[in-house]
Amino acid sequence: MSAESKVCGVCSKNEAARDCEECGIPLCDMCAKEVLLQEVSPGSMVKPGVSLSPLRPGQTKKKVCPKCLAEADFM
């Protein structure tokens, strides 16, 4: 491991590939949890150059740590 690489803040074993999008701690791919959020605002149903059904809500994915997954309110 080089001096610039970060270690996962959850398992403290693997090299961190990203940061938690809620609290910012470094996460490896094994510890990162994916949350699928449904967006229901009218702006989320339109993508530039793509026509979507107004009945289909937009979706956003976030990578978070297990602690934030259990504690955070993603609504």
C-alpha positions in Angstrom: 0.0 0.0 0.0 1.3 3.4 -0.8 1.4 6.3 1.6 -1.5 8.0 -0.2 -3.9 5.2 -0.1 -6.6 5.1 2.5 -7.8 2.1 4.5 -11.5 1.3 4.9 -13.0 3.0 8.0 -15.3 0.0 8.6 -13.2 -3.1 8.3 -9.7 -1.5 8.6 -8.4 -4.2 6.2 -9.0 -3.3 2.6 -8.0 -0.2 0.6 -10.8 2.4 0.4 -12.3 2.8 -3.1 -14.8 5.6 -2.2 -16.2 7.7 0.6 -19.5 7.3 2.3 -21.9 9.8 0.7 -23.5 10.5 4.1 -20.7 10.8 6.7 -17.6 10.8 4.5 -15.6 7.9 6.0 -13.5 5.9 3.5 -15.1 2.6 2.3 -13.8 -0.5 0.5 -16.1 -2.2 -2.1 -17.0 -4.9 0.3 -18.2 -2.6 3.0 -20.0 -0.1 0.8 -23.8 -0.5 0.8 -25.9 0.8 -2.1 -29.2 2.6 -1.3 -31.7 3.2 -4.1 -33.7 6.4 -3.6 -36.9 7.2 -5.4 -37.3 10.8 -6.5 -40.8 11.9 -7.2 -40.3 15.6 -8.1 -41.3 16.5 -11.7 -37.7 17.5 -12.5 -36.4 14.0 -11.7 -38.6 12.5 -14.3 -37.0 14.4 -17.2 -33.5 13.6 -18.5 -31.9 15.7 -21.2 -32.5 14.1 -24.6 -34.6 11.2 -23.2 -38.3 11.1 -22.9 -39.5 9.3 -19.8 -43.0 8.4 -18.7 -44.3 11.0 -16.1 -45.5 8.0 -14.1 -42.0 6.6 -13.7 -40.2 8.1 -10.7 -36.5 9.0 -11.0 -34.0 6.9 -9.1 -30.7 7.8 -7.5 -28.1 5.5 -6.0 -25.9 6.3 -3.1 -23.0 4.4 -1.6 -23.1 4.5 2.2 -21.4 2.8 5.2 -23.4 0.2 7.2 -23.8 2.6 10.1 -25.4 5.3 7.9 -27.6 2.6 6.2 -29.0 1.7 9.6 -29.3 5.2 11.0 -29.8 7.8 8.2 -33.2 8.8 7.0 -33.0 8.8 3.2 -36.4 10.3 2.5 
